[in-house]
Amino acid sequence: MLKLASKNRARQRIHRRIRTRVVGRPEAPRLNVYRSLNHIYAQIVDDSRGQTLVSASSLDKEVRKTLKSGGNLAAAKTVGQVLAGRAKAAGINSVVFDRGGYGYHGRVKALADAAREGGLKF
C-alpha cells in the first residue's frame, strides 16, 4: 500500500507540473483524463471560467451497457468516442490534452486516439 501511495503522489507532482503549461481557453478547452483501477473519466474544461463543458466516463449508462469492464482499453476507446460526440454537439472542435500525470500509453492513449477519430483536434 505504501508503494501505491508514493506512486500516486509522484503522479500528482507530475500533473501539477503539466498544469503550469496546459491551460484550457474558450477557443481550446482542456481535455482532462483521470483513470482508476476500475474506471476511466474524461472531461473538457474551460479554465478561464472554471467550468466543465462536457464529460464522459465508464460509469455513464450508455457506456456501461456496451462494456464488460470499465478499466480496460475497450472502455477507454468507448469513453473517448462518447466524449468526442458530446463535444461536437456542444460546438467544441479543438482541445488541449491534459494526461493527468499518467504516461501517454495504454488506456490514456486509447482514449486520446478515439477522441481524435471522433473529430477532436489536439
N, C-alpha and C positions, 0 to 999 in steps of 0.2 A: 504494500500500500504506500509506503514511503516513496518508492521509486515513481509510482504513478503521480503522486502529488508534486514531486520535483519536476517531472516531465511536463505537467500541466503548467507549472509556474514558469518554466522555460518558454513554453508556447505563448503564454500571456505576455512575457517580456518581449518576445519577437513581434507579437501582434501590436503592442504599444509602439514599437519602433516603426513598423509598417504604417501605422495610422498617422504618424507625423508627416508622411508623404502622400498618402492616399486619402483624398477628401472628396466627398460627393458634392456636386454642384447641381443646380437646377437643369443645366444642359446635359450633364453626365453624372447622374447619381451613382452612389456606391453600391455594388453588389457584394453583400457580406455573407460569408459562409460559416456555419458552426456545425460541427459533427460530434456526435456522441457515439458510444459503442453501438447503440440500437437504432439511432435515427440520424437524419441529416436535415438541416434547416438552412434556408436562404432567404434573404430579404434585400430589397432595394431601398436605400435610404438617401434622402436629401439632407445632408448635414447642415446646410445653411438654415433650414427651417427646423431641423431636429425631428423630422417626420419620416415614418416608414410609408413608402408609397405602395409597394407590392411585396407580398411574402408567399412562400410555399414551403412545405415540409413534408416529410414522410409520414406525418401524423394526420394530414388532411384527408378527408373522407374519400375524395375522388382518387387520391394517390394510393391509399391503403387498400382499396378493393382490388387493385391490379397487382399488388405485391405480396410476396410471402414473408419478407423481412424488410425492415426499414433501414438496416445498417449495411447494405451491400451496394455493389456497383449498379445493379438494376434500379435500385431505389434512387440513387444519385442521378442517374440519367433521367428518370421519370420526373423527379423534382425540378431538374434543370429545364426540361421541356415545358412543364406546367408553369414555371416561373416566367419563361420567355413568352409564353402565350398570354399570361396576365399582364406582363409588361407592355406587350404590343397593344393590348386592349386599353391600357392606360396611356398610350401615346409615348412610351419610352423606347427609344431606339438604340442609344449608346449608354454604356455604363463604365465605371472604373472598377476593377476586380480587387476585392479585399479577401485574401485567402485565409484570414483569421489566424495567422501564425502557423498554419498547417503546411506541410510540404505540398508542392504542386504535383501530386501524383495520386493514383488511386481514385477514391471517391470524389475528392475535390476537383481533380482534373476531369472526371467523367461529368460532373455537374456543369463545369465551365464549358466543356465541349458541346454538351446537349443544349445549353443556353445559346451558344453561338449558332448551332444548327437551327435553333428556333428563331433566329433573326436578330439577336442582340449583338451589338458591336462593342468589343473591348480589346 
